[in-house]
Every structure is written in structure tokens, then in C-alpha cells.
Amino acid sequence: MQNLNILFQKANYLHSNYIGNEGELDFPDKQYGYLCDEIEDVEIGFYKDDSIDSDYAERLKEENFSITEQEACEILSHRIDKIEDYYKQIGQALVYNMTIENSIYTIESAKKYLKDKGYFVDNLWTIQDVKEKYNCTDEQAHNVLLDSLTNEATMEQIQFSINEFARLENLNEI
């Protein structure tokens, strides 16, 4: 199964660079229409992005539309393949110019994805937290964070705190 994030980025690249959106890519309007709907299928059905504002997205939300990661990959793969096949038929190369600068991913969308998978992301540390206090390289700052956040004393304190707050919430231990 292809990586959903790469497929989603490719689909959004095709969408944003379509000639009708002031881009340079020219493929059949019908394929563009399907692509738009299928991007929204993934945004609503898999990523659970409530910020999408279209009549189609509203219908999906009302129906509590949901898809698995595999289904999302299949949907996007199919449409991307159709558009790539079109370019092959007309004898033109389709080159994806996707760099980190034009990536659709943000820290917030990455955090949302991880949170949806059950990870706690409300308290993240970056190397900047160290570099603001110490003159060091990125690698040194990363090592300081790694050692600070994974040492035995820190781990024991986190476990103690989890137990204490679970008790305060009247949770039953398994």
C-alpha cells in the first residue's frame, strides 16, 4: 500500500496546479471534478477535517462519512493513476514539483493526525527550547532533549503523575 501522506500530497499538488486554478497542469475537467470530491472524501472520511467548506463536504459530514487508510489510499491512487495515464496518452511528462515549502502539511495537521491515532501531542518540545538557552548545534540540542525526556527520573515522574491524576479522575486500575 502506498503511503497515504504521499498520495494526499500528490492529489493536492494536482488540484492546486490545475489550469483552472491558475496552475500549469491541463487535464480533463471530469478528472479534476472527481479529484476534488475524492480529496474531500479523504479529508472528511479519514482525516476528519471539519474545516472543509463545500456542499459536498457538508453532505459527507452529515452522513458521518468514514473511510480507512487503505480505502483512502485506493481512492487517491485510482484518480492519480487516471490523470497520469492521461498525460501518458498525450505524450507529456507529468512531473511533481513537491518540496517542503509547498507541502500541504503543517505542524498542526501532523499533530491532529497523531492525536487521532491516540498520541498525546499537547506538550511537544523542539530543539529551539534548548537552543534558546545554550549555544549548541541542532544535533546537540536533540541529544539534550532525548536524554532529558527519556531518563529514568523523568519517566518515573510521568508514571507517578499519570497514576495520581487517574486516581483524581476516579479511574479504576486494570
C-alpha positions in Angstrom: 0.0 0.0 0.0 1.4 3.4 -1.0 1.9 5.9 1.7 -1.3 7.9 2.2 0.6 11.1 3.0 2.5 11.0 -0.3 -0.7 10.2 -2.2 -2.6 13.0 -0.5 0.2 15.4 -1.2 0.3 14.4 -4.9 -3.5 14.8 -5.2 -3.3 18.2 -3.7 -0.4 19.1 -6.0 -2.6 18.1 -9.0 -5.5 20.1 -7.6 -3.6 23.3 -6.8 -1.7 23.2 -10.1 -4.7 22.6 -12.3 -5.0 25.1 -15.1 -8.5 26.2 -13.8 -6.7 27.2 -10.5 -4.2 29.4 -12.3 -1.8 26.5 -12.5 0.0 24.9 -15.4 -1.5 21.4 -15.4 -4.2 20.8 -18.0 -6.2 17.6 -17.8 -9.9 16.8 -18.4 -12.4 18.8 -16.3 -14.1 15.5 -15.5 -10.9 14.1 -13.9 -10.5 17.4 -12.0 -14.1 17.2 -10.6 -13.5 13.6 -9.4 -10.2 14.7 -7.9 -11.8 17.5 -5.9 -14.5 15.1 -4.5 -12.0 12.4 -3.7 -9.7 14.8 -1.9 -12.7 15.8 0.2 -13.6 12.1 0.8 -10.2 11.7 2.4 -10.2 15.0 4.3 -13.6 14.2 5.8 -13.7 10.4 5.9 -10.1 9.7 7.1 -8.5 12.9 8.4 -11.9 14.1 10.0 -11.1 17.6 8.9 -14.2 19.7 9.9 -12.8 22.9 8.3 -13.7 21.8 4.8 -16.4 24.1 3.5 -18.4 22.9 0.5 -21.8 21.5 -0.2 -20.3 18.1 -0.9 -18.2 18.1 2.4 -21.3 19.1 4.3 -23.2 16.1 3.0 -20.3 13.8 3.9 -20.2 15.3 7.5 -24.0 14.9 7.9 -23.7 11.2 6.8 -20.8 10.7 9.3 -18.7 9.5 6.3 -15.7 7.4 7.3 -13.0 5.5 5.4 -10.0 3.5 6.4 -6.4 4.4 5.5 -6.4 1.6 2.9 -9.6 2.9 1.3 -8.2 6.5 1.2 -5.1 5.2 -0.5 -7.1 3.3 -3.1 -9.3 6.3 -3.8 -6.4 8.7 -4.3 -4.3 6.1 -6.2 -7.0 5.4 -8.7 -7.5 9.1 -9.5 -3.8 9.9 -9.7 -3.3 6.9 -12.0 -6.1 8.2 -14.3 -4.5 11.6 -14.5 -1.0 10.2 -15.0 -2.5 7.9 -17.7 -4.0 10.9 -19.5 -0.5 12.5 -19.6 1.0 9.3 -21.0 -1.7 9.2 -23.7 -1.0 12.7 -24.9 2.8 12.1 -24.7 3.6 14.6 -22.0 5.6 14.0 -18.8 3.9 14.8 -15.5 6.5 16.0 -13.0 5.5 16.5 -9.4 7.4 19.5 -8.0 6.8 18.9 -4.3 9.1 20.5 -1.9 8.8 21.1 1.8 8.0 24.7 1.1 4.9 23.8 -1.0 3.9 20.9 1.2 0.4 20.9 2.4 1.5 19.5 5.8 1.7 21.8 8.8 2.7 21.1 12.4 -0.9 21.4 13.4 -2.1 18.9 10.8 0.6 16.5 11.8 -0.4 16.9 15.5 -4.0 16.3 14.6 -3.1 13.1 12.7 -1.1 11.8 15.6 -3.8 12.8 18.1 -6.4 10.9 16.1 -4.1 7.8 16.3 -4.1 8.1 20.1 -0.8 10.0 20.7 -0.6 12.8 23.3 0.7 15.9 21.4 -0.3 18.8 23.6 3.2 19.2 25.0 5.9 18.8 22.4 9.5 20.0 22.7 11.7 21.3 20.0 15.4 21.8 19.7 14.7 25.5 19.9 13.8 25.0 23.6 17.4 24.1 24.2 19.0 26.4 21.6 17.3 29.5 23.2 19.3 28.7 26.4 22.5 27.2 25.2 24.9 27.7 22.3 24.8 24.3 20.6 24.2 22.5 17.3 20.8 21.1 16.3 22.2 17.6 17.0 23.5 18.6 20.4 20.1 20.1 21.3 18.3 17.0 20.1 20.6 14.8 22.3 19.9 17.1 25.3 16.1 16.6 24.7 16.4 12.9 24.2 18.4 12.4 27.4 16.2 14.8 29.4 12.9 13.3 28.3 13.8 9.6 28.4 15.9 9.4 31.6 14.7 7.2 34.4 13.8 10.0 36.8 11.6 11.8 34.2 9.9 8.5 33.2 9.2 7.7 36.9 7.7 11.1 37.5 5.5 10.8 34.4 4.2 7.4 35.6 3.6 8.8 39.1 1.7 11.8 37.7 -0.4 9.6 35.4 -1.3 7.4 38.4 -2.1 10.4 40.6 -4.3 12.2 38.0 -6.1 8.9 37.1 -6.9 8.5 40.8 -8.2 12.0 41.0 -10.5 11.2 38.0 -11.7 8.1 39.9 -10.4 5.8 37.2 -10.2 2.1 38.0 -6.8 0.5 37.6 -6.7 -2.5 35.3 
